[in-house]
Amino acid sequence: MRTKVLTVIIVSGLISIFGLAFPTRANAEVSVNINIPLPGLIINAPPVMMVIPGTYAYFAPDVDADIFFYHGYWYRPYRGQWFISAEYSGPWGSIALRSVPGVLINLPSHYRRVPPHFERMPYGMVRENWRAWEEERHWDRYERKRGSEVYSGYENGNPRGGNGMGRGMGMGRRGDD
């Protein structure tokens, strides 16, 4: 009996010594999500999308607010700030202007005037294909195939040549941004 107690004490001591000599690593994470509601922006169903000519950015023509889909995320200028979301319905988080993709900041104010041959697409189609379309330069080929129609108001049919919309500076075309 005495040997068993002594063995248990020795084994416990060795486990304690090795436990202190070789500590295990524990990971702890804290995540804080703040859902920032954007007044006047309620989208109950996936919106119809259109590509903005000369870019690989998309907008929702039937939503009465500036809201863009680009590289898998939704962006929204609102009252001098920009917001980002993984889903069109939110939750939205604020984003620094320097983190907003330049293609969105430099859109011309008349980006909604899209030539008639540009397609309206279900959001699911855009979400599933945006990456492949960009890698394959799908919209560049689409525009060439349709001819070199000049997009009204765009310099040489290219929206990248404009002065930009002033997005994020409270100078957008809508009163709420």
N, C-alpha and C positions, 0 to 999 in steps of 0.2 A: 504494500500500500504506500509505504514511504517512497519507494522508487517511482511509482506512478505520479505522485504529487511532485516529486523533484523533476521528473521528465516534463510534466506539464508546465512547470515554472520555467525550466530552461527553454523549452520550445516557445513559450510566450515571450520570454526575454529576447530570444533571437528574432522573432517576428517583429517585435517592437524596434530592435536595433536596425534591422534591415529596412523596416518601414521608414525610419527617420533618415537613414543613409540614402535611400532611393525613393524619394517622395513621388507620388503619382501626380499627374497633372489633371486639374479639373478646369473645365471651361465653363464660363458663365457669360451670358449675353443679356443685354437689356435692349429692348426695342420699343421705341415710342412712335406711334403713328398718330398724326393729328389730321383728322378729316376736315378740310377747309371747304365749307360750302361756298359755291359761287352763285350768288343771287341771280335769278333769271336764267339759269342754265339747268334745265331738267330734260334729260334725253331718256325716254322710257324704252326705246327700241333701238336696235342697231341702225345707225343712219346710213343713207345712201351716200356714196363717196364719188368724188371726181379728182383726177390728177390735175395739178396746177401745171399748165404747159411750161416746158423748159425745166421742170424740176422733177423730183421724185417725192414731193410732198403732196398730200391729199387734203381736201376739205370736204365738209358736209354741206352741200348747197341748200338743203332744206332746213338747216338749223340757223336760226336768226341770231347767230353769234359767231365771232371769229374762233374757230376751233379747227385744229390741224392734226393730222396723223402723219408722223414721220419716224422712220426707223423703229417701228414697233411701239411708239409711245404717242400719247395725245398731248397736245400743247394748247394753251389758252392764254392770250393776253387779256388782262382784266384790271382796269383802274391803275395803269402804270406799272403793273407787275406781271410776271409770267408764272403760269402754273403748269404742272405736269401730272399725268396719270397713266397707269397701265391700261385703263379701261375708259371708254367714252363716258361712262356714268360716274366716274370717280372711284375712289376718293382722290382728291386733288391735293398736291403739296406745292408750296412755292418753290421757285427755282431762280437762281441768280441769272441776270441778263447774260453774263459771260458764258453761262452753260446752255443757253438756248442756241440751237443750230442756226448758223448764219443764213441758211436758205430761208428760214422762217422770218428772220428779222428783216431780210432784204426783199421780201415779196412786195410787188407793187400794190398800191391801194385798190386797184381794179382787178385783182386776181380772180374775182368771181365771174368776170366776163370771159367765159371759155368758148372757144369756137364750137359751132354746132356739131361737128363730127366727133367730139370727145365724148366718151361713154360715161354714163352714170352706172356705178357698180355697187353691188351689195358690200357692206363692210366686211363680211366674212371672206369674200373673194380677195379684197385688198389685204386683210390681215394674213391670209394664207400665202399670198404671192408677192408681197412688196419686196422681199429680199431677192428672190429670183428675178423679178422684173428689173430691179436695179442692177444686179450683177450682169444680166443679159442685155442691158440697155434697151429694154422693151419699148419704153415711151419714146426714146430717140428714133428707133426704127419706125414706130407707129407714126410719128410726125413726118418723117421723110417719106414714108409710103403714101401718106395723105397729101403730099405736096408741100411746097414751101409757102403755105398760106400765112400771111402776116397776121399776127394776133393783134387786134386793134389796141393801140396804145403802147405796145411793146416795141422797143427799139429792135429792128431786124427780127421780130418775132421771138425775141429772147427776153424773158422776164428778168434774167440776171443782170441785164444792162441798166435797169432802172435805178432810181435814187433810194428805193426802199420805202417801207411804210412807216418808219418811225415806231415800230412795234416796241412795246415795253416802255415807251416814253410818254404815254397818255395822249398820243397823237394819231390813234387809229381812226378808221372811218366810222366806227360805231361809237355811240355816246357812252357806252359802258366800259370802254377800255382806254 
